[in-house]
Amino acid sequence: MIQKYQKDQKTAENTIFWSFISENISSDPEIITGGTSSSPENQLAMTVVALRNEVGLSQREFAARIGMKQSQLARIETGRQIPKLRTLAKLASVAGYGIKVSLFPFKNQQQSSN
């Protein structure tokens, strides 16, 4: 990562180029979700980012492989948009995964009797 920064650097020694930030820092799930990973939306967003990073694709490349716009993938990766199950299955498939939906009972909660 440092070598890429030094290679791209063409001006002052303390200059950091946007390409360096966007390629390296913006792919970190903790940065993308603002460090709050407790909500299901943010957990899903972090999972999508991890899938994309695993296959080594940019947002634009990953989105193109499933037929969506980069901006839509960006909204999914930031937790601002929740993908449909069909879209989630496509995202997983590009990375060589499938999806599995599970329901589970909450702990310490009484069942209501109707």
C-alpha positions in Angstrom: 0.0 0.0 0.0 2.8 2.4 0.8 4.6 1.6 -2.5 1.4 2.5 -4.4 1.2 5.8 -2.5 4.8 6.7 -3.3 4.3 5.6 -6.9 1.3 7.8 -7.4 2.8 10.8 -5.6 3.8 13.5 -8.0 3.7 16.7 -5.9 4.5 17.6 -2.3 5.8 14.9 0.0 2.8 15.3 2.4 0.2 15.0 -0.4 -2.3 12.1 -0.3 -4.1 11.5 -3.5 -7.9 10.8 -3.6 -7.2 7.6 -5.6 -5.1 6.3 -2.6 -7.9 7.1 -0.2 -10.7 5.6 -2.4 -8.9 2.4 -3.2 -7.5 1.6 0.2 -9.3 3.4 3.0 -12.9 3.4 1.6 -12.9 -0.4 1.3 -12.6 -0.8 5.1 -16.0 -2.0 6.4 -15.5 -0.2 9.8 -14.9 3.1 8.0 -17.8 2.6 5.6 -20.4 1.9 8.3 -19.0 4.5 10.7 -17.7 1.9 13.1 -21.1 1.0 14.3 -21.7 -2.6 13.4 -24.4 -3.6 15.9 -27.5 -3.1 13.7 -28.5 -5.8 11.2 -28.3 -3.2 8.4 -24.6 -2.4 9.2 -23.8 -6.1 9.6 -25.2 -6.8 6.2 -23.3 -3.8 4.7 -20.1 -5.1 6.2 -20.7 -8.5 4.8 -21.2 -7.1 1.3 -18.0 -5.1 1.6 -16.1 -8.2 2.8 -17.5 -10.2 -0.2 -16.3 -7.6 -2.6 -12.9 -7.3 -1.0 -12.5 -11.0 -1.0 -12.8 -11.2 -4.8 -10.6 -8.0 -5.2 -13.1 -6.0 -7.2 -13.9 -2.3 -7.1 -17.4 -1.2 -6.4 -17.9 -0.5 -10.1 -16.5 -3.9 -11.2 -18.5 -5.8 -8.6 -21.8 -3.9 -9.4 -21.3 -4.5 -13.2 -21.0 -8.2 -12.7 -24.5 -8.4 -11.3 -26.0 -5.7 -13.5 -26.4 -2.8 -11.0 -25.0 0.7 -10.8 -22.0 1.5 -8.7 -24.1 4.0 -6.8 -26.6 1.4 -5.7 -23.8 -0.9 -4.5 -22.4 2.1 -2.5 -25.8 2.6 -0.8 -25.9 -1.1 0.1 -22.3 -1.1 1.4 -23.1 1.9 3.6 -26.3 0.5 5.0 -28.4 3.2 3.4 -30.2 0.6 1.2 -31.2 -2.9 2.1 -30.9 -5.3 -0.9 -33.7 -7.6 -1.9 -33.0 -11.3 -1.3 -32.5 -11.8 -5.1 -29.9 -9.0 -5.2 -28.2 -10.3 -2.1 -28.0 -13.8 -3.8 -26.4 -12.2 -6.9 -23.9 -10.4 -4.8 -23.0 -13.6 -2.9 -22.8 -15.6 -6.1 -20.3 -13.3 -7.7 -18.0 -14.0 -4.7 -18.7 -17.7 -4.9 -21.2 -17.9 -2.0 -24.8 -18.6 -1.5 -27.2 -17.2 1.0 -29.1 -18.8 3.8 -31.9 -17.1 5.8 -32.5 -18.3 9.3 -35.1 -17.4 11.9 -34.4 -17.9 15.6 -36.3 -17.2 18.8 -35.2 -14.3 21.0 -33.7 -15.4 24.3 -35.6 -14.6 27.5 -38.8 -13.7 25.8 -42.1 -15.4 26.6 -44.3 -16.7 23.9 -47.5 -14.9 23.7 -50.6 -17.0 23.8 -53.5 -15.9 21.6 
